[in-house]
Amino acid sequence: MSRLPYLIVLIIIIGIVSPYWFSYGMFMDGLIYATVSMNLHDHLGSFWNPQFTPFLHPHFHEHPPLGMFIQSGLFSFSHSPLLDRWYSIITLLFSGWALVKIWSFLQPDRKQLGYWPLLFWGTTPLVIWALPNNLLENLMGLWVLLAILMQWKSFRQDNWKLSLIAGLLWTLSFYTKGPVGLFPMALGPILWLFRLENRSLVFKHFLIALMSALLLFFVPYCLSQTVQQSWDAYFHQQIGNSLKNIVTVDTRFYILFQTFNHAIPTIGFIGMGWIYWRKQLKWQLDKKTIAVFLLGLSGIVPMMISLKQREFYLLPAWPLIILSLSLMALPILEKLHGKLQMIPRKWGWVVFFTLLVVSFGMAIQFSGTCVRDVKTQMDLSKIAQHFPEQKTFHFTQELHDDYSLIGYAFRYYRIGLDPFEHQEWVITSEKNLGLNGDFQEVPLDLQKLHVFQKKH
């Protein structure tokens, strides 16, 4: 199997985000996870009791700790914010690798076409956005795909060891993002329903994987009060609160609408192929394609129970939607592959190295710049330079919900922003806001923030 198409697709995917390779700035959620990871490495908090900052979420139970714990190990090499970026990119690319492995398993006679689903997946705007932004979904998506691969292989090969590994991967997924990571468990019932594998083997190995996962979760839970308290806090703060109190969308169908929106480019590409070769191709929707599609939906539809939905929640299930579309388009992909085979190999290498040079050029051009939250980052940089020894500031009420500001301050500069105790130094977004003449502004030429010192 030629690796050149995969190399070209890979450089297309990471080349699109080349301005982010060596630049600074991150989506708020990813910045929070990076801060918690740094603290875990620096022994601020523990695995079962992580910490965001000493003042805000000193007991961080918004998500299970595994993803942040794994990332914390990388801080042994460096505390550079670029570490967060590349950890995010590489983790998500491993999901692309797992996607190709599943394709090869499902289509052993057409392994050479695996770069097509990789291309469709990796050039989705959602995936492009997620690559540099350090989401927990990046890691959870990897566990999900590996669990599906191991479980399906165990059904086909009657291999109990693979079933145990599948159960372990279910648990890792749950430990990374909670119950949403358990949808690969639907694989067994779906394959049993469609009779795509031996039914008795599916039942047998599903039970083995299920028992493995239950033991891995409940044994530590039952033996340790610390573990119980951590999970109880998570279920109360995140699960219960999300179902009852948090509303981020107007309709429960939001996540389905976003799934369709992100599928439009792939569907359009496939549709043009069908139109062009319509007289030469016979369209057939087989059970395997439907099963993969339903498995993808099993990771999306349950989210409709809550009105707390975000577009990126569909990331772990998205490779399965892409795989189902690619399986449906198999005759078109074979036609396209045949056309590409007619192009001299040397031209493929020319394309690869051209994209590589362009990507590095873009990366160098944006190196060291702020590509997100520019004013916040520039202001914090000036504050850190002007007060190199000052590690705690009070910040006023209007900034308390600015978690990006809080995250950048602690992750990049180890500056703690205290919302409760009035310090000698105060950060605010408006001049004299609530300071009652007791403070005087420090002239720092900031763009968004203002720094005040208490008068003596």
N, C-alpha and C positions, 0 to 999 in steps of 0.2 A: 504494500500500500504506500503510495507516494505521500511524503510528508509535506511537499511543497504547497499544496492547496491549504493545508492546515496552518502552515507558517504565514501564508498571505492573509488568511482570515484572522489569525491571531494579531498580526500587526495592524490590521484594519481596526480591530476592536480596541486594543490599547492605544493605538495611534490617535483615535478620536478623542481620547482623554489626555493626550500628551501635554496640553497646557497645565494639567494638574500634577504631573509627575514630580516636579520639584518646587511647587508653589504651596501657599498656605491658605487655609480656610476650609471649613467643613460644615456639613449639615449639622444642626443642633444635636440631634439624637446621637449621631456618630461621635461628636465632640464629647458628649457626656460619657459614652462608653469608653472612649480613650482616656478620659480623666479618671474614671473608676479603675481602669486597668493599670494606669500609672500608680495610683494609690495602693492597689493590691501589691504591686512590685515593691513599693516603698514601705510596706507594712502599715499603711493607714487603712484600717479595716481588715477583714479576713474573708475567706471564701464564702462563708455562710452569713457574713455580716459586712458587705462591702460599704464603701463610703464614696460619696460624690465630692463634697467639701466638708470641712469641719463645721460649717455653719448651715449649709443647705443639704438635705438628705445625708446626714452623717450615718444613717442606717439606710442604705440604698437597696430597697426590695422591689423596685419597679419591674425588674426582670430577673429570671434565674441567672446565676453567676458564671456559668461555664464559659460562655463566649468571652467575657471580660477577663476571666482567669487565664484562658489560653493566650490572649493578647498580652497579658501582663508579663508573660515569660520573655517576650521580645525586648522588654525594657532593659534586660541584662546587657544588650548590645548597645543601646542608645536611647536617650530620652528625646531625640529630635522628633518634632511633629511630623516629619516626612515618614517616620516609621508607621504612623497611623494610616497614611495614604497607601503605602505599598502593601501593608498587611491587608487592607481592604481590597485592593486590586487583585492581589495574588489569591486571596481566599475565594473571591467570586470566580476567578478564572478556573480554579479547581472544580467548581460546579460545571463549567463548560467542558472540562475534561471528563467528568462523570457522565454528562449528557452524551458525549461521543461514545463512551463505554456502553451505555444502555442501548444506543443505536446499533452498535456492533453486535450486541447480544441479541437484539430483536431481529436484525437483518444481517446474519453472518455472511450471506452471499453478496451483500452490497455494502460491505464495510467502507469501501472507498468513497461512498457518498456521504459519510458522516460529517464532512465539513459544511454541508448545506444547513442542517439544523443548527450547527454551531454558529454559522453566519446569521441565520434568522434570529437566533436568541441573542447573540452578542451585539447586534446593531439595533435592538429594540431601544427606544429612548429611555425606558425605565431602567434597563440594565446599564446603559451608558451613564445615566445619572447615579446609579448605585455604586458603580465601580470605585470611585474615589471617596465615598462618603461613609464608610465604616459602619454599615448597618449590621445588626445581629442576624438579619435575614440572609446575609451573604454566607455566614458559617452554617446556619440552620439549613439552608438550601443544599449545602454539600452533604450534610448528614442524611437529609431526605433522599437525595438521589442515590447515595451509596446504599441506604437501607433498602430501597426499591430493587436495586441491582442484586444485592445479596439475597433478598427474600425470593425474588423470581428465580434466581439460579438454584436456590435450595429446593424449590418446587420441582424444577426440571431434573435436577441431579440427585434428588433424594439425599441431600447432604445436611445432616443435623448441625454440623459446625457452622455452616453458613446461616442457618436459622438463629443460632445463638448470637452470631455477629449482627444479624438484622435486629434482634431484640436490643442489643447494646446500642446500635445506632438510633433506634427509636428513643432510647433513654437519653442519649447525648443530645438529640434534637429537642427533647422535652426540657433538658437542663439548660438549653441555650435560649429558647424563646417561649417555653410553656406549652400548653395543650395544642396550640396551632401546629406544633411540630409533629403531631402524632398521626397526621392524615395518611402516611404510607401504610398504616395498618389496614387501610381499605383495599390494598392490593389483593390480599387473599380472598375476601368475599367477592370482589369483582371478577377475578379469574375463575373462581368456583362457579359463579353465576353464568359466565360465558363459556364454561367448559374448555378454556384455552390450555389448561394443564390437567394432569391427572387429579381428579377431585379428592381422592383419599390422601394423596401426598400434600395437596394444598391444605387440607384440614389438619393433617398431622404437623406439618412444619409451621403453620400459622400458630398452633397451640404452643409449640416449642419456643417460637420467638416471643409470644405473649407472656409465657411463664418467665422467660429470661428477663424481659423488660420489667415485669411486676416485681420480681425478686430484687433486681438492681435498684429499683426505686424504694420499695417498702422496707427492705432490710435496714438500710441506713436511717430511714425515717423512723422506724420503730425503736432503734437502738440508741438514738441520740436526741436529746431534748433540743440541742442547738439546731439540728437539722429540722426538727418539727417547727420550731419558732420561725426559722427562715422561710419555710414553705407556707406556713400559716400567714405570715406577714405578706408574702407575695400574693397569695390567693385573695386576701382581704383588700390589699391596696390596688392591685392591678386587675384581677379578674372580676371581683365583686364590684369595684368602683366603675370599671369599664362598662359592665352590663347595666348598671343602674343610673349612673350620674354623668358620664362623659359622652357628649354628642359632638361629632366632628363633621357629619354629613347630614343631608336632608332626607335621604332615602336609603333603605336597607339594600337596594339594588345597586348602590354606587360601585361596589367592588366588581360586580358583573359588567357594568357599563365600561369600567376601566379595562377589564380583561378584553372586551371586544375592541375597544379603541386601540389598544396596543397590538392587537392581532391584525388590524386593518392593513398595514404595509405588507405583511407576509401573505395574507389572503389575496391582496391585490396582485402581488408578484406571481403567486400561483395561478390566479385567475387569468392573467395575461398569457401564461404558458398554455393553459387549457384552450384559450381562444386561438392561439397560434397553431397548436398541434391538434386541434379538436377532431380532425378527420383521421388522425393516426393513433389516437389514444382511446382506451376504454376505461372509463371511470368506475372504480369499485371501492366501496367502503366496507372493509372487512372488520371482523370482531376485534382483532388486535388493536386497530386504530381507535375504535369506539372505547375499548377498555382503557387505553392510555389517556384518552380525552376525559373519561369519567373520573379516572384517578386524579387528574389535574383539577377537575371541578371539585373533588372531595377536599382539596386544600384551599378552596376559595369560598364555596357556598356556605360552609358553617360560620364564616365571619359575618354573615348577614344577620346573625342573632343579635348583634350589637350595632348601635349607631356610631360607635367609635371605629371608624375605618380610615385607613390611609392607603394611598395608591400603591406604595411599596410593599404592603402586606402580601400582595400576590406573588412576590418574587420567588419564593421557594417552589410554588406550584407552576410557575411560568414555563420552565423547561419542558414540562409534560404537555402543556398546551402546544408548544412549538413542535415537540416530537410527534404529536398526533397529526398536526397539519402537514408535517414533513412526510409522515407515513402515507397520508392521503395523496400527497403530491408525488409519490415515488416514480411513476412513469415520466413525469416532467423532469424530475431531477436526473433520471437516467439520460434523457435527451440532452439536457444541458451539460451533463458530464461528458457525454460523447463529443459535443461541440468544443468543449474546453480541451479535450485530449488532442484535438487537431492543431492547437496552438503550440509552436515550438517551445520546448521546456526552457530554453534560455530566456525567452521573453517573460516567462513566469518569474524567473530569478531577477530579471530587470525590474519588474513590478515590485517584488518584495523589497529589494534594496532601495528602490526609490522611496517607497512608503517608509522604510526604516529611517532614511536620512531626513525626510520631511518631518517625521515624528520627533526625532531628536532635535531638529532645528526649532520646532515649536516648543519643545520642552525647555530648551536653553533660553529661548526668548522670554518665557514666563518664569524662569527660575528665580526663586527668592521673592516673587511678587505675591500679593494678596489677591486671590481670585474670588473671595467671598467675604462678606462683612468687612469691607475694606476700612471704613471709618473706625469701626470698633477696634480692629486689629492695630491700625496705625496709632490710635489714641493710647491703647494699652502699652504699645511699644515705647512711646514717649514717656508715659508714666513710670514704666519699669526702669528706663534709663535715668530718669530724674530722681527716683527714689529707690536706688538699688538695695537698700537695707530694709525698706518698709515692706512688710509682708502681709499686713492686714489693713484694710480700709473699710470704713462704714459706707454703705451706699443707700441712697434714699429710695423711698417707697415706689416711685414710678419705674424703677429699674429692677424691681424684685422678680418680675416675670421674664426678664431678659436672660434666659439660660445660656445663650451663646456668649454673652458678655461674661457671665460667671465662669463658663467652661474655658474660654480663652484665657481669662485671668489666671485660673489655677493650673490648667494644662500647660500653657506656654511659659508662664512667668512665676508660678507658685505664689500668686497673690490671692489671698482669701478675702472675699467680699462678705462682710458681716452685716446682715440686715437688722440686727437686734441691738447691739451695743454701740453707743456713739464713741467713735475713736477720735483721735486728734485730727486725723485726715479723713476727708469725706469726698466721695465721688458722686456726682449728680449729673443729670442731663440738662438741667436748667439752672441758670444763674440764681443764686440766693433762694433756691426752693426749700422752704421749711427750715432755714438755718437761722432766722431771727436775728441777724446782725451779729451773731457770736463768732462767725467765721469770716475769713477773708480769702478771696480766690488767689490761687497760685497761677501766675501767667505762664501757660505752657503751649499756647497756640494749638489747642485741640480742635477737632472737627465736630465731634458729637458729644463729648463728655466735658465736665468741668471738675477741677479739683480744688477743694477748699481746706484751709488749715484753721484750726481753732485758735482764736485770739487769746493771748496770755496776758 
